[in-house]
Amino acid sequence: MIRYTSKCISLAVGSLLLTLILSLHQGNSQLTANFHATTCPNLSTIVSNAVQQALQSDSRIGASLLRLHFHDCFVNGCDASILLDSSGSIQSEKNAAPNTNSVRGFGVVDNIKTAVENSCPGVVSCADILALAAQASVSLSGGPSWSVLLGRRDSLTANQGGANTSIPTPFESLSNITAKFAAVGLNTNDLVALSGAHTFGRAQCLTFRTRLYNFSGTGNPDPTLNSSYLTTLRQICPQGGNVTVLTNFDPTTPDNFDNNYYVNLQNNRGLLQSDQQLFSTTGAATVSIVNSFSSNQTAFFLSFAQSMINMGNISPLTGSSGEIRSDCKKVNGS
């Protein structure tokens, strides 16, 4: 059920533990792992193949697809509202501050939807596709695999205002981010585990430049930044330079899903303020979790898989609520 790339990980033990976790969780869920077993039996393979093809030409796409799922679930639940374009009645979440010129991968989602519709027309929601694409992105990049719970339906509207206020940002305090996680039913362990998604992918200079030159209005860099890492980041993002320049979250294995993120935090090499404060906030409950995940990749993978399931279960539309969109970008009939 779960795969790891590290030779030191016991596949049998990992699989047993995650199987037990999933079975306990599914008992309280409106979603099920076998929801499409008869209506679209090849669904996971279709999605995985499409993600793998996309990765061949865009090494960033795995992290981007995972982020789409995250940014969707934190606004009105996991309902694919983030995929809707603006229309006469809809203000797209794509234009919210945390998303504009930032979230990406919409074309890949459209390609996945087309492939799914060709095989199983009218039965798989865009919300389920986002959840499956996120899982495939992680496992294809060397991370864990888990049984994605399915059965979501798609929203009929978007919530741009909610996206502006509900999605955690790189500049917020740890207490604010913790509160945003708690508001959707996620705890501190979920926060630290899901932050580990920053073990792959890229970030724009605008998301961390204040740490380099004027942290908290002091005119000085963030004191928690490793000095050599600060020098490197200033070379990538010079003061007054192009704020859309990208840099790797993890300088060592930028496209691999592993636990290096937590090792980087211990060495004061977290890229975003929201990353580093998980370890550098004195007395925070997050510190011991960072230490645990840094020393034990198995523990991180298990926690990440469970936290992705927890996040994917935020307020899903099920039953007769919402719809199954034929085009992820717009409501049916519009």
C-alpha positions in Angstrom: 0.0 0.0 0.0 2.9 2.4 0.7 6.2 2.7 -1.0 9.5 4.2 0.1 12.8 4.7 -1.7 15.1 4.5 1.3 16.7 1.1 1.7 16.5 1.3 5.5 12.7 1.4 5.5 10.7 -1.7 6.2 8.1 -2.0 3.5 6.1 -4.6 5.5 5.9 -2.6 8.7 5.1 0.6 6.8 2.4 -1.0 4.8 0.8 -2.6 7.9 0.8 0.6 9.9 -0.7 2.7 7.1 -3.3 0.0 6.4 -4.4 0.2 10.0 -4.5 4.0 9.9 -6.5 4.0 6.7 -9.0 1.5 7.9 -9.6 3.4 11.1 -10.0 6.7 9.3 -12.3 5.4 6.6 -14.9 4.3 9.2 -15.6 7.9 9.9 -15.4 9.3 6.4 -18.0 10.1 3.8 -15.4 9.2 1.2 -14.2 5.7 0.3 -11.1 4.3 -1.4 -13.2 2.1 -3.7 -15.8 4.7 -4.7 -14.9 4.4 -8.4 -14.0 0.7 -8.4 -16.8 -0.2 -10.8 -17.5 3.1 -12.5 -13.9 3.8 -13.4 -11.6 0.9 -12.4 -8.5 2.3 -14.2 -8.9 5.8 -12.7 -5.7 5.8 -10.6 -3.6 4.5 -13.5 -5.0 7.1 -15.9 -4.2 9.9 -13.5 -0.7 8.5 -12.7 0.2 8.1 -16.3 -0.8 11.7 -17.1 1.2 13.1 -14.2 4.2 11.0 -15.2 4.0 12.3 -18.7 3.8 15.9 -17.4 6.8 15.4 -15.2 8.9 14.5 -18.2 8.7 18.0 -19.5 8.2 19.9 -16.3 10.0 18.8 -13.1 8.0 21.4 -11.1 4.6 20.0 -11.9 4.4 17.5 -9.1 4.8 20.1 -6.5 2.4 22.4 -8.3 -0.3 19.8 -8.5 0.1 19.0 -4.8 -0.2 22.8 -4.1 -3.4 23.0 -6.1 -5.0 20.4 -4.0 -3.9 22.2 -0.8 -5.1 25.6 -1.9 -8.4 24.1 -3.0 -9.2 22.2 0.2 -8.5 25.3 2.5 -11.3 27.2 0.8 -14.8 25.8 1.3 -13.3 22.3 1.4 -12.0 20.0 -1.4 -14.5 20.9 -4.1 -12.4 21.9 -7.1 -13.5 25.5 -6.6 -10.0 26.7 -7.4 -10.3 25.4 -10.9 -13.2 27.6 -11.9 -12.5 30.6 -14.2 -14.2 33.9 -13.7 -17.6 34.3 -15.2 -20.7 36.6 -14.9 -21.5 35.0 -11.5 -18.1 33.7 -10.4 -15.0 35.6 -9.1 -12.3 33.0 -9.6 -10.1 31.9 -6.7 -7.2 32.0 -9.3 -7.2 35.8 -8.9 -7.0 35.7 -5.1 -3.7 37.1 -3.6 -2.3 33.7 -2.6 -3.0 32.3 -6.0 -2.5 34.9 -8.7 0.6 34.4 -10.8 1.5 31.6 -8.4 -0.7 28.5 -8.6 -0.2 26.5 -11.8 -0.8 23.2 -13.4 -4.4 23.9 -14.6 -3.5 22.7 -18.1 -2.3 19.3 -16.7 -5.5 19.0 -14.7 -7.5 19.6 -17.9 -5.5 16.9 -19.7 -6.2 14.5 -16.9 -9.9 15.3 -17.0 -10.0 14.7 -20.7 -8.3 11.3 -20.4 -10.6 10.3 -17.6 -13.7 11.4 -19.5 -12.6 9.4 -22.5 -12.5 6.3 -20.4 -15.2 7.0 -17.8 -17.5 9.8 -19.0 -19.5 11.8 -16.4 -18.6 10.0 -13.2 -15.3 11.4 -11.8 -15.2 14.8 -10.3 -12.5 17.4 -10.8 -12.1 17.4 -7.0 -11.3 13.7 -7.0 -8.8 14.3 -9.9 -7.0 16.9 -7.8 -6.7 14.5 -4.9 -5.4 11.7 -7.1 -3.0 14.0 -9.0 -1.5 15.1 -5.7 -1.0 11.5 -4.6 0.6 10.5 -7.9 2.9 13.6 -7.8 4.2 12.6 -4.4 4.7 8.9 -5.1 6.3 9.4 -8.5 8.8 11.8 -6.9 10.0 9.2 -4.4 7.5 9.8 -1.6 4.8 7.6 -0.1 1.8 6.2 -1.8 -1.6 6.0 -0.1 -5.2 5.0 -0.9 -6.9 8.2 -1.9 -10.4 8.4 -0.5 -12.9 9.3 -3.3 -16.4 10.3 -3.9 -16.2 14.1 -3.9 -18.3 16.3 -6.1 -17.6 19.7 -7.6 -18.7 23.0 -6.4 -21.1 25.3 -8.3 -19.2 28.4 -7.3 -15.9 29.8 -6.1 -14.9 31.9 -3.0 -12.3 34.4 -3.9 -12.7 36.2 -0.6 -12.2 33.0 1.3 -9.1 32.2 -0.7 -7.7 35.6 0.4 -8.2 34.9 4.1 -8.2 31.1 4.6 -5.0 30.0 2.8 -1.8 30.2 4.9 0.8 32.6 3.6 4.6 32.5 3.9 4.6 35.7 5.9 2.3 34.8 8.8 3.2 33.9 12.3 3.2 30.3 13.4 0.2 31.0 15.7 -1.8 32.4 12.8 -1.0 29.5 10.5 -1.8 27.0 13.3 -5.1 28.7 13.7 -5.9 28.4 10.0 -5.1 24.7 10.1 -7.3 24.3 13.2 -10.2 26.1 11.5 -10.4 23.2 8.9 -9.9 20.5 11.5 -6.1 19.9 11.1 -3.8 19.7 14.0 -0.1 20.6 14.7 1.2 17.3 13.4 -0.8 17.8 10.2 0.8 21.3 9.9 4.3 20.1 10.2 3.8 17.0 8.0 2.0 18.9 5.2 4.7 21.7 5.3 7.1 18.9 4.3 5.6 19.2 0.8 8.2 22.0 0.5 10.8 19.2 0.2 10.3 19.7 -3.6 9.3 22.5 -5.9 10.2 26.1 -6.3 9.3 29.5 -4.8 9.4 33.0 -6.2 11.7 35.6 -4.7 8.7 37.7 -3.6 7.8 35.0 -1.1 11.0 35.3 1.0 12.9 38.5 -0.1 12.0 40.4 3.1 13.9 37.8 5.0 17.0 38.7 3.1 17.0 42.5 3.5 14.3 43.9 5.8 12.9 41.2 8.1 10.0 42.6 10.1 10.9 46.1 9.1 14.3 46.0 10.9 16.4 46.7 7.8 18.3 43.5 8.6 18.0 39.9 7.4 16.1 37.3 9.4 18.4 36.3 12.2 17.4 32.7 11.9 18.8 32.4 8.4 22.0 30.5 8.0 24.7 33.0 6.9 26.0 31.1 3.9 22.4 30.3 2.8 21.6 34.0 3.1 24.5 34.8 0.8 23.3 32.3 -1.7 19.7 33.6 -1.6 20.9 37.2 -2.0 22.7 36.1 -5.2 19.6 34.5 -6.6 17.3 37.4 -5.4 19.3 40.6 -5.4 17.6 43.6 -3.8 15.5 45.4 -6.4 15.7 42.4 -8.7 13.0 40.4 -10.5 10.7 39.1 -7.8 9.4 36.3 -10.0 12.8 34.5 -10.2 12.5 30.9 -8.8 14.7 29.0 -6.4 14.5 25.5 -5.1 12.9 24.8 -1.7 15.5 22.1 -1.1 19.0 22.9 -2.6 20.2 19.3 -2.4 17.3 17.2 -3.8 15.0 19.8 -5.3 12.8 17.3 -7.3 12.7 14.4 -4.8 10.2 13.9 -2.1 12.2 13.1 1.0 12.7 14.3 4.5 15.5 16.8 3.7 13.1 19.6 4.3 13.4 19.0 8.1 17.1 18.6 8.0 17.3 22.0 6.3 15.2 23.5 9.1 17.5 22.2 11.7 20.4 23.9 9.8 18.5 27.2 9.5 18.0 26.7 5.8 14.3 26.9 5.6 13.4 29.0 2.5 10.2 30.6 3.7 9.5 32.3 7.1 6.6 29.9 7.5 9.0 27.0 7.0 11.8 28.1 9.4 9.6 29.1 12.2 8.4 25.5 12.6 11.9 24.9 14.1 13.1 28.3 15.3 10.1 29.3 17.4 11.2 28.8 21.0 8.9 26.5 22.9 6.7 25.6 19.9 5.1 22.2 19.8 6.3 22.0 16.2 10.0 21.7 17.1 9.9 18.1 18.4 7.9 17.0 15.4 10.5 18.6 13.0 13.2 16.7 14.9 11.3 13.4 14.7 10.7 13.7 10.9 14.3 14.8 10.3 15.7 11.6 12.0 13.0 9.2 10.7 11.8 9.4 7.1 9.4 6.5 7.7 7.7 8.5 10.4 7.4 11.5 8.1 6.0 9.5 5.2 3.4 7.8 7.4 2.4 11.1 8.9 2.3 12.9 5.5 0.1 10.2 4.0 -2.4 10.4 6.9 -2.4 14.2 6.9 -3.1 14.2 3.1 -6.1 12.0 3.8 -7.2 14.3 6.6 -6.8 17.3 4.4 -8.6 15.6 1.5 -11.6 15.0 3.8 -12.2 18.7 4.6 -15.9 19.4 3.9 -16.3 17.4 0.7 -19.5 17.7 -1.4 -21.0 14.2 -1.6 -24.3 12.6 -2.6 -26.5 15.0 -4.6 -24.5 18.1 -3.6 -22.7 20.0 -6.3 -22.1 18.2 -9.6 -19.6 16.3 -11.7 -18.2 19.0 -14.0 -17.6 18.0 -17.6 -15.0 20.8 -17.9 -13.1 21.6 -14.7 -12.9 25.3 -15.6 -16.6 26.0 -15.6 -19.9 24.9 -14.1 -22.0 22.6 -16.3 -24.3 24.5 -18.6 -22.5 27.8 -18.3 
